[in-house]
Amino acid sequence: MSTPSLASGPGGPNALRPLLETVLDALALGARARGGPLPAGGPDAVAARVRAAVGDVLPRDGDPDALHTLVQALAEGAADPADPLCAAHLHCPPLAVAVAADLAASALNPSLDSWDQAPAASELEALVTGALAREVYPDPPDEHGADALVTTGGTESNQLALLLARETLGAGVRLVCGANAHHSLPRAARLLGLPEPVIVPAPAGTLDPAALDEALTAVPGPWLVAGTAGTTDAGLIDPLPELAGLCRAHHARLHVDAAYGGGLLFSARRRGLLTGLAAAHTVTLDLHKLGWQPVPAGFLAVRDARDLGALHQRADYLNAADDTEAGLPDLLGRSLRTSRRPDVLKTAVTLKALGRAGLGALVDQVCELAGQFAERVRDDPRFELYDRPTLSTVLFRPADAPDDAVAAVRRHLLEQGRAVLGRARLDGHLWLKATILNPHTRPADLTSLLTAVAQALRAGEASRERAKDLAEGNTPR
Ligand SMILES: *Cc1c(COP(=O)(O)O)cnc(C)c1O
């Protein structure tokens, strides 16, 4: 066998071109074979099909069809966020232009741990992180300005925010957050060995300022208060100006997890929902949610760039002091990772290709669709609506159904491959969750989604009656 081709170098583009055709063909065939938002049959059936397609994972001799076979198998067994009935999670359909840019990132393979591995990519990253930091902090407090780091997502950004709080305030800093906060925050506190977090009850789905005030009065500081702009379960936004005021009054540091809601910054109509964001010391953004990027596209914006000094690290082979003095940019302190993909390329391309207007229109489109879906649910006596959406998440449940029937509806739709809905427990009930992130979804798709839920509920009722009859020894109806 000849030596396999490389993706970069003079022969790279010509080596990739036929392979891209193979990939695109396999993606189309796989999607056609699936025929819906996710593969039918549930985990065992999907696993069996994947095992049959893959065969020997590491055969003695290579298989020239491996690329086609495996891409087709993955596409056939995918949950496709571009299908309007795939609306469970903050799992967005990526933009074609972002995915195309990501191919270039892989082909060039710059690594952002030193300038000599990423001369242009390091400058592009500095430009994009600077621009995003200015979106969050339009009026930085002093001449040092704001900055932002590239991360793998909200989880890493939240962990970095806690780490920077610890480096600034000491190892006794205590996380104070609402019960509505993302699970990654209390987990990061434990990972970093910080004191046990204080979790403030949030029965209405947002952090209650009075309860926060009480917690900050009762427990000694220093504190890192974490608010959420766009909760994972309901897409709600904590009262940011009030949180900022309380943090000022108690001398607490403030982090805002805007992994979901951060995308509102692009919408002229909706960015007002984030008023108060700039008061936070750190802000988590996740453009693989309301930013239509393939994963990963996380950022952590930091109001005072000097806070990032805590991440400084010296490794002679990457950033020797004399190299830095001679003018080679020192990149090692911009992440806890060492080798690091130029994930910023796809984001840079997206920001420039769509512009603020294009991205803002996508944000408005999905938020408006969610509003329409909520109205449809509200006007349909078969369903109960949790509330009008703030972002693009709609919680609803079949009217009068017990929680186990609601859970069964979701699993039935997954098993059939008919729809992907999420679930959320709020107000003591289990709700179905539709997170609308697909700007191509049409109102008719939302009708289909409700029809699918109603049919799944009836199928569940019928099977429970059959089971009851069997248990009671009655003849089948
Ligand atoms: C999605 C989400 C996270 C986690 O982000 P990942 O990118 O999945 O790591 C954190 N916080 C909130 C509010 C989220 O919605």
PDBQT file of the ligand as one rigid body, heavy atoms in Angstrom, charges set to zero:
ROOT
HETATM    1  C1  LIG A 501     -25.167  24.104  27.788  1.00  0.00    +0.000 C 
HETATM    2  C2  LIG A 501     -24.934  24.828  29.037  1.00  0.00    +0.000 A 
HETATM    3  C3  LIG A 501     -23.738  24.679  29.737  1.00  0.00    +0.000 A 
HETATM    4  C4  LIG A 501     -22.707  23.639  29.359  1.00  0.00    +0.000 C 
HETATM    5  O1  LIG A 501     -22.129  23.938  28.152  1.00  0.00    +0.000 OA
HETATM    6  P1  LIG A 501     -21.335  22.830  27.331  1.00  0.00    +0.000 P 
HETATM    7  O2  LIG A 501     -20.954  23.563  26.108  1.00  0.00    +0.000 OA
HETATM    8  O3  LIG A 501     -22.301  21.712  27.103  1.00  0.00    +0.000 OA
HETATM    9  O4  LIG A 501     -20.180  22.405  28.152  1.00  0.00    +0.000 OA
HETATM   10  C5  LIG A 501     -23.529  25.483  30.833  1.00  0.00    +0.000 A 
HETATM   11  N1  LIG A 501     -24.461  26.350  31.239  1.00  0.00    +0.000 NA
HETATM   12  C6  LIG A 501     -25.635  26.506  30.606  1.00  0.00    +0.000 A 
HETATM   13  C7  LIG A 501     -26.618  27.494  31.112  1.00  0.00    +0.000 C 
HETATM   14  C8  LIG A 501     -25.913  25.733  29.481  1.00  0.00    +0.000 A 
HETATM   15  O5  LIG A 501     -27.087  25.866  28.864  1.00  0.00    +0.000 OA
ENDROOT
TORSDOF 0
